[in-house]
Amino acid sequence: MASSKPESRMIKAAGAVAWRPGPDGRPEILLVHRRKYDDWSLPKGKVEPGETLPVTAVREVLEEGGARLALGRRLNSIRYNVGGRPKRVHYWSASVASLDHRGVPNDEVDEIAWVDADHASERLSYGRDNTVIADFARLPARTVPVILLRHAKAVGKSSWKRADDRRPLDDSGRADAKALAELLACFGSRARVITSPAVRCVETVRPFAELSGAEVREEPSLYIHTPSSRTDPADSPPPIAALMAQAVAAGEPTIFCAHRENIPVLQAAALAALGLDQPASDAAPGSALASVGPAGLPELPREWDDPLPTSGFWVLNLTLPPPPIPPTSPAPASPAPAPPTSASPTPAPPTSTSPAPEPPAPASPAPAPPTSASPAPAPPTSASPAPEPAPPASAPPDRPAPASPAPQPPAWRRWFSSLARTAAHTRPPRTAAPPATAAPPATSTPPELLAAPVHAPEATAARATPLTPETSDPPAPSAPRLVSADRYDLTEP
């Protein structure tokens, strides 16, 4: 006799809000038009026998819309009746990894559309789909998963006489490992794999590594018998904390495979890497936990404290860290030679000796005094200064090579060079160039040349900018944030 329980008659289905960046960077959502019903809806379909819900969602979106997905966080599910039977559709936020344009049209869908999330409700045929879109728009769409996986079922300790780290999976564990490969690929087909060196952990992730081509990295600190690996989360060993901090900062899909005993240590390390507080240790299993994130972020799920079953895992969906800022502070060091270019007016030092430019003028009239006999006595009177015109006579050859008079003003040149070096290190590159262009007019008047490098207001303002990253405010947006923590296992209905 067939069961009359609602769950036994429930039609299970799964789909996704598949999105891609639009021209303006905002998410565009994939909608499908079904020929049979002449409606616009989100891509979805029924679960096939032995299939998990995430696998169904990925398969259906590929079949209906030609989009290959990477699942993100869970979204609201919707329920409605079909032919007198209840139907429940589970949805995920999912980024589009690639498109198969040959997938449409097909047996069910004859057209697809990419619609801005704000205008999707105008196109959808059913109001129930709008609740899913609203949940999608509530939190950031672009996320990266960090997965905490407990190994599959291993051979019992009582029947294993060798070293514990050599204990392998049993038959059901090996079957679960194969199922996990397809399930984990839904969240990150190119995920990095970091596992305990215990055989049961390595065998759990090996099918996924073979499917995705990922390299399995064995990390001794993830083994349960590593000293201090079972300590209180607050005293988690540095290697585990460092591993998690690196994974969070890398912004790449990462899978950690560990044991029941140290999965809580990984959970605590993840919260610490995100700058969140571990919930109170005396919270009862299954109790509602206080929010650990800033306002607007979701609370940890009620089952956060519950032990994972074998082959169970957490998917922590994190916002992506921003790209590294190119080092701008060292850049001003390159314009350091630019201020010396203003030293090209070094001919100005000769101008500082006012008689130096004047002798070249008398040099040309020097023969004139002999021509005028009456004023001849005047030249003799200037005969004593006559040796002075002789140096000016040598001045013209010195003009193309002012290196010789360079030692004359060492004091102000050293002062000017020190100012130039200071300005080069404190001013941004855009302010280092103008002094070079402004310097040539200063060749005529040395006081202007000395005034040219006086950019104290600019230097002080530029000196303040490198200090801003050290303040407490800017780092906040640069740190990845926890968007959701979703729990999965192979026995999930």
Secondary structure as GFF3:
##gff-version 3
##sequence-region A 1 493
A	DSSP	alpha_helix	6	9	.	.	.	ID=ss1
A	DSSP	beta_strand	11	21	.	.	.	ID=ss2
A	DSSP	beta_strand	27	34	.	.	.	ID=ss3
A	DSSP	beta_strand	39	41	.	.	.	ID=ss4
A	DSSP	beta_strand	44	46	.	.	.	ID=ss5
A	DSSP	alpha_helix	53	65	.	.	.	ID=ss6
A	DSSP	beta_strand	67	74	.	.	.	ID=ss7
A	DSSP	beta_strand	78	82	.	.	.	ID=ss8
A	DSSP	beta_strand	85	99	.	.	.	ID=ss9
A	DSSP	three_ten_helix	101	103	.	.	.	ID=ss10
A	DSSP	beta_strand	109	116	.	.	.	ID=ss11
A	DSSP	three_ten_helix	117	119	.	.	.	ID=ss12
A	DSSP	alpha_helix	120	123	.	.	.	ID=ss13
A	DSSP	alpha_helix	128	138	.	.	.	ID=ss14
A	DSSP	beta_strand	143	150	.	.	.	ID=ss15
A	DSSP	three_ten_helix	164	166	.	.	.	ID=ss16
A	DSSP	alpha_helix	171	185	.	.	.	ID=ss17
A	DSSP	beta_strand	192	195	.	.	.	ID=ss18
A	DSSP	alpha_helix	199	212	.	.	.	ID=ss19
A	DSSP	beta_strand	216	218	.	.	.	ID=ss20
A	DSSP	three_ten_helix	220	222	.	.	.	ID=ss21
A	DSSP	three_ten_helix	233	235	.	.	.	ID=ss22
A	DSSP	alpha_helix	238	250	.	.	.	ID=ss23
A	DSSP	beta_strand	254	258	.	.	.	ID=ss24
A	DSSP	alpha_helix	263	273	.	.	.	ID=ss25
A	DSSP	three_ten_helix	302	305	.	.	.	ID=ss26
A	DSSP	beta_strand	313	319	.	.	.	ID=ss27
A	DSSP	three_ten_helix	331	333	.	.	.	ID=ss28
A	DSSP	alpha_helix	338	341	.	.	.	ID=ss29
A	DSSP	alpha_helix	348	352	.	.	.	ID=ss30
A	DSSP	alpha_helix	360	363	.	.	.	ID=ss31
A	DSSP	alpha_helix	368	371	.	.	.	ID=ss32
A	DSSP	alpha_helix	378	381	.	.	.	ID=ss33
A	DSSP	alpha_helix	390	398	.	.	.	ID=ss34
A	DSSP	alpha_helix	410	426	.	.	.	ID=ss35
A	DSSP	alpha_helix	429	432	.	.	.	ID=ss36
A	DSSP	alpha_helix	434	438	.	.	.	ID=ss37
A	DSSP	three_ten_helix	440	443	.	.	.	ID=ss38
A	DSSP	alpha_helix	446	451	.	.	.	ID=ss39
A	DSSP	alpha_helix	456	464	.	.	.	ID=ss40
A	DSSP	three_ten_helix	465	470	.	.	.	ID=ss41
A	DSSP	alpha_helix	475	478	.	.	.	ID=ss42
A	DSSP	beta_strand	482	488	.	.	.	ID=ss43
###
